[in-house]
Amino acid sequence: MRLPRLLLLPRWREPRATDRPPGGADPLPMSGPANSIVAGRTEFAHAFGDLARGKRNWQVIAFAAMGLLGLVTIAYVQLARSARVVPYLVQVDRLGQVVAVGAAERMAPPDERLIASQLAQFLRAIRTVLPAEAAVAQAELVRRGYAFLTPQAAGFLNDYFASPAHDPRPLGTRLTRQVDVTGVLRVPHSDVWRLEWTETERAREPGGPSRSVAWEGYVTVTIVPPATPEMIQDNPLGVRVTSLSWTQVAAGALSPPATERALPITRDTTSDRGEHR
């Protein structure tokens, strides 16, 4: 059955005089019950359409406010989790009265002599071998040595200590090693330092031999101010080694056991002095 033209009109538009049914018939009449229904439907759509649009706008604003609140909450949580400590310096006189108070400024670059001292301490920490009975002291030395290393340099040292021939724990059962740093010099216009030292190894068995070995190495240094109490204690200047390498220069001959060493010949001059009195 064919529907009337009136029911096929859009809901949001009233019929106009120019609207004609198919076939060129006369236009629809502009009055009557049908037009009243369309006008009422249009008015209903206008009234509740405004309410729907207002509801949608408020929903968009509400969701935007909730998103902004979530971002602010996350920012506050991150600020609360990140502990920030601002150190202050207080100057007092001999009587304990406060003279000046101020926030501590960023640490100035340390003097090269201090860096050289820290590098010598680092070298002795990772190359010294103590007796096996002093395992706790040996572990403390290695820990202090690792406090100077970045992760890249620590990987090199891990590979070096992975060999039993270099691990200080099994070495401590056979010998002891004393490290004497003879030179710490900076390569001009660079962050590379040249280290020279001598290692004296002594066998632990009674009367065992000993030998001295000369070494040299190169380390790349950067300054990273310490941020934790542990780093302040172990590495107060923030000297961090980013890369290191070393090589043996020369090895001294094995010294004879102490019982076989020739004693120096000395002359007692006490009797001579007594004769000339």
BALOBA-1460 file (C-alpha; in Angstrom, 3 decimals):
// residues 277
<rec num="1" residu="m" x="0.000" y="0.000" z="0.000"/>
<rec num="2" residu="r" x="1.367" y="3.402" z="-0.877"/>
<rec num="3" residu="l" x="1.932" y="5.717" z="2.081"/>
<rec num="4" residu="p" x="0.598" y="9.260" z="1.986"/>
<rec num="5" residu="r" x="3.043" y="11.968" z="1.081"/>
<rec num="6" residu="l" x="2.523" y="13.636" z="4.473"/>
<rec num="7" residu="l" x="4.065" y="10.734" z="6.398"/>
<rec num="8" residu="l" x="7.151" y="10.762" z="4.171"/>
<rec num="9" residu="l" x="8.100" y="14.353" z="5.074"/>
<rec num="10" residu="p" x="11.079" y="14.920" z="7.395"/>
<rec num="11" residu="r" x="10.166" y="15.350" z="11.038"/>
<rec num="12" residu="w" x="12.102" y="18.565" z="11.428"/>
<rec num="13" residu="r" x="10.444" y="20.416" z="8.524"/>
<rec num="14" residu="e" x="6.872" y="21.516" z="8.095"/>
<rec num="15" residu="p" x="5.239" y="20.943" z="4.699"/>
<rec num="16" residu="r" x="5.615" y="23.801" z="2.305"/>
<rec num="17" residu="a" x="3.294" y="25.023" z="-0.416"/>
<rec num="18" residu="t" x="5.769" y="23.972" z="-3.079"/>
<rec num="19" residu="d" x="5.688" y="20.340" z="-1.996"/>
<rec num="20" residu="r" x="3.773" y="18.391" z="-4.634"/>
<rec num="21" residu="p" x="2.918" y="14.716" z="-4.684"/>
<rec num="22" residu="p" x="4.188" y="12.529" z="-7.534"/>
<rec num="23" residu="g" x="2.439" y="13.001" z="-10.824"/>
<rec num="24" residu="g" x="2.154" y="16.801" z="-10.675"/>
<rec num="25" residu="a" x="-0.972" y="16.876" z="-8.462"/>
<rec num="26" residu="d" x="-2.013" y="19.891" z="-6.483"/>
<rec num="27" residu="p" x="0.084" y="20.779" z="-3.475"/>
<rec num="28" residu="l" x="-0.881" y="19.442" z="-0.067"/>
<rec num="29" residu="p" x="-3.217" y="21.645" z="1.910"/>
<rec num="30" residu="m" x="-1.539" y="23.784" z="4.591"/>
<rec num="31" residu="s" x="-4.281" y="23.297" z="7.150"/>
<rec num="32" residu="g" x="-5.906" y="20.359" z="8.777"/>
<rec num="33" residu="p" x="-5.272" y="17.796" z="11.521"/>
<rec num="34" residu="a" x="-2.241" y="16.342" z="9.752"/>
<rec num="35" residu="n" x="-0.413" y="19.663" z="9.738"/>
<rec num="36" residu="s" x="-1.163" y="20.119" z="13.428"/>
<rec num="37" residu="i" x="0.428" y="16.757" z="14.199"/>
<rec num="38" residu="v" x="3.547" y="17.655" z="12.221"/>
<rec num="39" residu="a" x="3.802" y="21.037" z="13.918"/>
<rec num="40" residu="g" x="3.460" y="19.439" z="17.351"/>
<rec num="41" residu="r" x="6.061" y="16.832" z="16.501"/>
<rec num="42" residu="t" x="8.438" y="19.559" z="15.331"/>
<rec num="43" residu="e" x="7.937" y="21.601" z="18.489"/>
<rec num="44" residu="f" x="8.509" y="18.488" z="20.606"/>
<rec num="45" residu="a" x="11.737" y="17.753" z="18.733"/>
<rec num="46" residu="h" x="12.942" y="21.330" z="19.208"/>
<rec num="47" residu="a" x="12.230" y="21.346" z="22.951"/>
<rec num="48" residu="f" x="13.757" y="17.981" z="23.817"/>
<rec num="49" residu="g" x="16.548" y="18.363" z="21.257"/>
<rec num="50" residu="d" x="17.808" y="21.401" z="23.194"/>
<rec num="51" residu="l" x="17.726" y="19.355" z="26.399"/>
<rec num="52" residu="a" x="19.653" y="16.516" z="24.744"/>
<rec num="53" residu="r" x="22.282" y="18.895" z="23.404"/>
<rec num="54" residu="g" x="22.652" y="20.548" z="26.819"/>
<rec num="55" residu="k" x="23.006" y="17.140" z="28.478"/>
<rec num="56" residu="r" x="25.689" y="16.110" z="25.980"/>
<rec num="57" residu="n" x="27.617" y="19.364" z="26.528"/>
<rec num="58" residu="w" x="27.604" y="18.877" z="30.287"/>
<rec num="59" residu="q" x="28.769" y="15.292" z="29.846"/>
<rec num="60" residu="v" x="31.708" y="16.457" z="27.706"/>
<rec num="61" residu="i" x="32.641" y="19.085" z="30.315"/>
<rec num="62" residu="a" x="32.338" y="16.527" z="33.129"/>
<rec num="63" residu="f" x="34.592" y="14.019" z="31.358"/>
<rec num="64" residu="a" x="37.136" y="16.750" z="30.587"/>
<rec num="65" residu="a" x="37.145" y="17.839" z="34.250"/>
<rec num="66" residu="m" x="37.593" y="14.226" z="35.379"/>
<rec num="67" residu="g" x="40.544" y="13.804" z="33.011"/>
<rec num="68" residu="l" x="42.164" y="17.016" z="34.269"/>
<rec num="69" residu="l" x="41.614" y="15.904" z="37.865"/>
<rec num="70" residu="g" x="43.273" y="12.570" z="37.094"/>
<rec num="71" residu="l" x="46.335" y="14.295" z="35.619"/>
<rec num="72" residu="v" x="46.642" y="16.595" z="38.631"/>
<rec num="73" residu="t" x="46.319" y="13.622" z="41.001"/>
<rec num="74" residu="i" x="49.066" y="11.710" z="39.183"/>
<rec num="75" residu="a" x="51.313" y="14.790" z="39.296"/>
<rec num="76" residu="y" x="50.751" y="15.166" z="43.062"/>
<rec num="77" residu="v" x="51.530" y="11.477" z="43.627"/>
<rec num="78" residu="q" x="54.773" y="11.771" z="41.659"/>
<rec num="79" residu="l" x="55.790" y="14.856" z="43.644"/>
<rec num="80" residu="a" x="54.996" y="13.086" z="46.907"/>
<rec num="81" residu="r" x="57.049" y="10.016" z="45.943"/>
<rec num="82" residu="s" x="60.105" y="12.002" z="44.876"/>
<rec num="83" residu="a" x="61.866" y="13.103" z="48.043"/>
<rec num="84" residu="r" x="63.618" y="16.413" z="47.576"/>
<rec num="85" residu="v" x="66.138" y="17.522" z="50.165"/>
<rec num="86" residu="v" x="67.530" y="21.045" z="50.061"/>
<rec num="87" residu="p" x="70.698" y="21.221" z="52.199"/>
<rec num="88" residu="y" x="71.449" y="24.380" z="54.132"/>
<rec num="89" residu="l" x="74.711" y="25.625" z="55.565"/>
<rec num="90" residu="v" x="74.733" y="27.272" z="58.959"/>
<rec num="91" residu="q" x="77.759" y="29.287" z="60.060"/>
<rec num="92" residu="v" x="78.277" y="29.773" z="63.766"/>
<rec num="93" residu="d" x="80.863" y="31.651" z="65.760"/>
<rec num="94" residu="r" x="82.997" y="30.397" z="68.633"/>
<rec num="95" residu="l" x="80.131" y="30.864" z="71.071"/>
<rec num="96" residu="g" x="77.709" y="28.842" z="68.994"/>
<rec num="97" residu="q" x="75.713" y="31.832" z="67.782"/>
<rec num="98" residu="v" x="74.362" y="31.647" z="64.232"/>
<rec num="99" residu="v" x="76.206" y="34.032" z="61.941"/>
<rec num="100" residu="a" x="74.853" y="33.152" z="58.480"/>
<rec num="101" residu="v" x="72.372" y="30.710" z="56.981"/>
<rec num="102" residu="g" x="71.971" y="29.839" z="53.311"/>
<rec num="103" residu="a" x="71.134" y="27.047" z="50.919"/>
<rec num="104" residu="a" x="74.094" y="24.985" z="49.819"/>
<rec num="105" residu="e" x="75.027" y="25.639" z="46.209"/>
<rec num="106" residu="r" x="75.856" y="22.964" z="43.673"/>
<rec num="107" residu="m" x="79.228" y="21.351" z="44.297"/>
<rec num="108" residu="a" x="82.056" y="22.961" z="42.360"/>
<rec num="109" residu="p" x="84.274" y="20.722" z="40.212"/>
<rec num="110" residu="p" x="86.839" y="19.118" z="42.530"/>
<rec num="111" residu="d" x="90.519" y="19.835" z="42.219"/>
<rec num="112" residu="e" x="92.539" y="17.421" z="40.079"/>
<rec num="113" residu="r" x="94.652" y="16.441" z="43.069"/>
<rec num="114" residu="l" x="91.539" y="15.252" z="44.870"/>
<rec num="115" residu="i" x="90.428" y="13.277" z="41.808"/>
<rec num="116" residu="a" x="93.871" y="11.660" z="41.635"/>
<rec num="117" residu="s" x="93.590" y="10.670" z="45.295"/>
<rec num="118" residu="q" x="90.165" y="9.134" z="44.733"/>
<rec num="119" residu="l" x="91.396" y="7.187" z="41.710"/>
<rec num="120" residu="a" x="94.333" y="5.825" z="43.719"/>
<rec num="121" residu="q" x="91.896" y="4.733" z="46.421"/>
<rec num="122" residu="f" x="89.688" y="3.079" z="43.785"/>
<rec num="123" residu="l" x="92.674" y="1.221" z="42.309"/>
<rec num="124" residu="r" x="93.829" y="-0.115" z="45.671"/>
<rec num="125" residu="a" x="90.276" y="-1.244" z="46.463"/>
<rec num="126" residu="i" x="89.835" y="-3.408" z="43.359"/>
<rec num="127" residu="r" x="93.405" y="-4.765" z="43.007"/>
<rec num="128" residu="t" x="94.366" y="-5.553" z="46.598"/>
<rec num="129" residu="v" x="94.114" y="-9.214" z="47.636"/>
<rec num="130" residu="l" x="93.794" y="-9.998" z="51.347"/>
<rec num="131" residu="p" x="94.182" y="-13.398" z="53.019"/>
<rec num="132" residu="a" x="91.193" y="-15.706" z="52.771"/>
<rec num="133" residu="e" x="90.593" y="-15.323" z="56.512"/>
<rec num="134" residu="a" x="89.811" y="-11.626" z="55.920"/>
<rec num="135" residu="a" x="86.912" y="-12.334" z="53.546"/>
<rec num="136" residu="v" x="84.730" y="-9.632" z="55.122"/>
<rec num="137" residu="a" x="87.403" y="-6.975" z="54.682"/>
<rec num="138" residu="q" x="87.995" y="-8.141" z="51.099"/>
<rec num="139" residu="a" x="84.291" y="-7.838" z="50.297"/>
<rec num="140" residu="e" x="84.221" y="-4.339" z="51.803"/>
<rec num="141" residu="l" x="87.181" y="-3.303" z="49.630"/>
<rec num="142" residu="v" x="85.477" y="-4.560" z="46.479"/>
<rec num="143" residu="r" x="82.216" y="-2.821" z="47.439"/>
<rec num="144" residu="r" x="84.000" y="0.487" z="47.900"/>
<rec num="145" residu="g" x="85.705" y="-0.001" z="44.544"/>
<rec num="146" residu="y" x="82.399" y="-0.590" z="42.782"/>
<rec num="147" residu="a" x="81.083" y="2.684" z="44.237"/>
<rec num="148" residu="f" x="83.305" y="4.494" z="41.700"/>
<rec num="149" residu="l" x="82.006" y="2.598" z="38.656"/>
<rec num="150" residu="t" x="79.197" y="3.290" z="36.242"/>
<rec num="151" residu="p" x="77.192" y="0.279" z="34.971"/>
<rec num="152" residu="q" x="79.313" y="0.064" z="31.810"/>
<rec num="153" residu="a" x="82.593" y="-0.053" z="33.727"/>
<rec num="154" residu="a" x="81.097" y="-2.414" z="36.305"/>
<rec num="155" residu="g" x="80.347" y="-4.865" z="33.468"/>
<rec num="156" residu="f" x="84.039" y="-4.909" z="32.503"/>
<rec num="157" residu="l" x="85.073" y="-5.573" z="36.111"/>
<rec num="158" residu="n" x="82.453" y="-8.318" z="36.475"/>
<rec num="159" residu="d" x="83.887" y="-10.111" z="33.446"/>
<rec num="160" residu="y" x="87.405" y="-9.698" z="34.841"/>
<rec num="161" residu="f" x="86.524" y="-11.103" z="38.258"/>
<rec num="162" residu="a" x="84.553" y="-13.967" z="36.671"/>
<rec num="163" residu="s" x="87.843" y="-15.755" z="35.981"/>
<rec num="164" residu="p" x="89.200" y="-17.716" z="38.987"/>
<rec num="165" residu="a" x="92.669" y="-16.453" z="38.113"/>
<rec num="166" residu="h" x="91.538" y="-12.882" z="38.922"/>
<rec num="167" residu="d" x="88.904" y="-13.425" z="41.603"/>
<rec num="168" residu="p" x="90.373" y="-12.153" z="44.913"/>
<rec num="169" residu="r" x="88.490" y="-14.780" z="46.946"/>
<rec num="170" residu="p" x="90.301" y="-17.878" z="45.595"/>
<rec num="171" residu="l" x="93.501" y="-15.867" z="45.196"/>
<rec num="172" residu="g" x="93.438" y="-15.114" z="48.905"/>
<rec num="173" residu="t" x="93.962" y="-18.790" z="49.677"/>
<rec num="174" residu="r" x="97.303" y="-18.814" z="47.804"/>
<rec num="175" residu="l" x="98.768" y="-15.313" z="48.020"/>
<rec num="176" residu="t" x="98.367" y="-11.743" z="49.131"/>
<rec num="177" residu="r" x="98.726" y="-8.689" z="46.912"/>
<rec num="178" residu="q" x="99.826" y="-5.222" z="47.922"/>
<rec num="179" residu="v" x="99.184" y="-2.314" z="45.548"/>
<rec num="180" residu="d" x="101.476" y="0.734" z="45.509"/>
<rec num="181" residu="v" x="100.236" y="3.531" z="43.228"/>
<rec num="182" residu="t" x="103.200" y="5.313" z="41.660"/>
<rec num="183" residu="g" x="101.492" y="7.778" z="39.323"/>
<rec num="184" residu="v" x="98.072" y="9.249" z="38.522"/>
<rec num="185" residu="l" x="98.186" y="11.757" z="35.666"/>
<rec num="186" residu="r" x="95.462" y="13.273" z="33.552"/>
<rec num="187" residu="v" x="95.782" y="13.175" z="29.777"/>
<rec num="188" residu="p" x="95.733" y="16.836" z="28.672"/>
<rec num="189" residu="h" x="92.440" y="18.207" z="27.327"/>
<rec num="190" residu="s" x="90.483" y="15.034" z="28.026"/>
<rec num="191" residu="d" x="88.682" y="13.085" z="30.745"/>
<rec num="192" residu="v" x="91.159" y="10.189" z="30.522"/>
<rec num="193" residu="w" x="93.578" y="9.483" z="33.368"/>
<rec num="194" residu="r" x="96.721" y="7.354" z="33.209"/>
<rec num="195" residu="l" x="97.444" y="5.171" z="36.233"/>
<rec num="196" residu="e" x="100.718" y="3.494" z="37.130"/>
<rec num="197" residu="w" x="101.162" y="1.108" z="40.017"/>
<rec num="198" residu="t" x="103.215" y="-1.805" z="41.291"/>
<rec num="199" residu="e" x="101.741" y="-4.996" z="42.701"/>
<rec num="200" residu="t" x="103.724" y="-7.076" z="45.166"/>
<rec num="201" residu="e" x="102.472" y="-10.649" z="45.456"/>
<rec num="202" residu="r" x="103.606" y="-12.851" z="48.323"/>
<rec num="203" residu="a" x="102.879" y="-16.557" z="48.588"/>
<rec num="204" residu="r" x="101.121" y="-17.615" z="51.769"/>
<rec num="205" residu="e" x="103.027" y="-20.851" z="52.349"/>
<rec num="206" residu="p" x="106.016" y="-20.516" z="54.682"/>
<rec num="207" residu="g" x="109.129" y="-19.549" z="52.792"/>
<rec num="208" residu="g" x="107.171" y="-19.001" z="49.580"/>
<rec num="209" residu="p" x="108.470" y="-16.664" z="46.862"/>
<rec num="210" residu="s" x="107.250" y="-13.160" z="46.111"/>
<rec num="211" residu="r" x="107.335" y="-10.987" z="43.036"/>
<rec num="212" residu="s" x="106.644" y="-7.404" z="41.951"/>
<rec num="213" residu="v" x="104.685" y="-6.566" z="38.803"/>
<rec num="214" residu="a" x="104.418" y="-3.138" z="37.173"/>
<rec num="215" residu="w" x="101.064" y="-2.171" z="35.688"/>
<rec num="216" residu="e" x="99.564" y="0.743" z="33.832"/>
<rec num="217" residu="g" x="95.974" y="1.551" z="32.993"/>
<rec num="218" residu="y" x="93.663" y="4.177" z="31.586"/>
<rec num="219" residu="v" x="90.320" y="5.271" z="33.014"/>
<rec num="220" residu="t" x="87.712" y="7.736" z="31.765"/>
<rec num="221" residu="v" x="86.287" y="9.867" z="34.547"/>
<rec num="222" residu="t" x="83.148" y="11.943" z="34.901"/>
<rec num="223" residu="i" x="81.847" y="13.872" z="37.904"/>
<rec num="224" residu="v" x="78.356" y="12.967" z="39.141"/>
<rec num="225" residu="p" x="77.399" y="14.628" z="42.456"/>
<rec num="226" residu="p" x="76.325" y="11.956" z="44.968"/>
<rec num="227" residu="a" x="72.594" y="11.877" z="45.694"/>
<rec num="228" residu="t" x="72.279" y="9.225" z="48.429"/>
<rec num="229" residu="p" x="73.837" y="8.958" z="51.887"/>
<rec num="230" residu="e" x="75.630" y="5.748" z="50.848"/>
<rec num="231" residu="m" x="77.249" y="7.432" z="47.849"/>
<rec num="232" residu="i" x="78.261" y="10.407" z="49.989"/>
<rec num="233" residu="q" x="80.137" y="8.073" z="52.341"/>
<rec num="234" residu="d" x="81.759" y="5.885" z="49.667"/>
<rec num="235" residu="n" x="82.368" y="8.487" z="46.948"/>
<rec num="236" residu="p" x="81.959" y="12.021" z="48.351"/>
<rec num="237" residu="l" x="83.415" y="13.809" z="45.304"/>
<rec num="238" residu="g" x="81.219" y="11.965" z="42.809"/>
<rec num="239" residu="v" x="84.171" y="10.607" z="40.788"/>
<rec num="240" residu="r" x="82.670" y="7.999" z="38.455"/>
<rec num="241" residu="v" x="84.711" y="5.774" z="36.163"/>
<rec num="242" residu="t" x="82.908" y="5.183" z="32.866"/>
<rec num="243" residu="s" x="85.539" y="2.939" z="31.247"/>
<rec num="244" residu="l" x="88.803" y="1.338" z="32.309"/>
<rec num="245" residu="s" x="91.540" y="-0.859" z="30.930"/>
<rec num="246" residu="w" x="94.903" y="-2.016" z="32.212"/>
<rec num="247" residu="t" x="97.890" y="-4.013" z="31.086"/>
<rec num="248" residu="q" x="100.982" y="-5.501" z="32.657"/>
<rec num="249" residu="v" x="104.149" y="-3.578" z="31.869"/>
<rec num="250" residu="a" x="106.857" y="-5.749" z="33.420"/>
<rec num="251" residu="a" x="107.188" y="-8.518" z="35.960"/>
<rec num="252" residu="g" x="110.048" y="-8.689" z="38.406"/>
<rec num="253" residu="a" x="111.947" y="-11.865" z="39.159"/>
<rec num="254" residu="l" x="110.763" y="-14.101" z="41.945"/>
<rec num="255" residu="s" x="112.525" y="-13.298" z="45.189"/>
<rec num="256" residu="p" x="114.027" y="-16.240" z="47.090"/>
<rec num="257" residu="p" x="112.393" y="-17.357" z="50.303"/>
<rec num="258" residu="a" x="113.269" y="-15.445" z="53.397"/>
<rec num="259" residu="t" x="115.299" y="-18.339" z="54.820"/>
<rec num="260" residu="e" x="117.526" y="-18.479" z="51.739"/>
<rec num="261" residu="r" x="118.269" y="-14.786" z="51.408"/>
<rec num="262" residu="a" x="121.900" y="-13.788" z="51.980"/>
<rec num="263" residu="l" x="122.352" y="-11.641" z="55.042"/>
<rec num="264" residu="p" x="124.335" y="-8.429" z="54.590"/>
<rec num="265" residu="i" x="127.854" y="-8.450" z="56.037"/>
<rec num="266" residu="t" x="128.264" y="-5.826" z="58.707"/>
<rec num="267" residu="r" x="131.304" y="-4.809" z="60.670"/>
<rec num="268" residu="d" x="131.175" y="-4.265" z="64.370"/>
<rec num="269" residu="t" x="133.142" y="-1.123" z="65.103"/>
<rec num="270" residu="t" x="132.504" y="-1.099" z="68.807"/>
<rec num="271" residu="s" x="135.914" y="-2.597" z="69.653"/>
<rec num="272" residu="d" x="137.664" y="-0.176" z="67.298"/>
<rec num="273" residu="r" x="136.086" y="2.796" z="68.974"/>
<rec num="274" residu="g" x="137.070" y="1.417" z="72.346"/>
<rec num="275" residu="e" x="140.732" y="1.024" z="71.354"/>
<rec num="276" residu="h" x="141.032" y="4.661" z="70.331"/>
<rec num="277" residu="r" x="139.815" y="6.062" z="73.559"/>
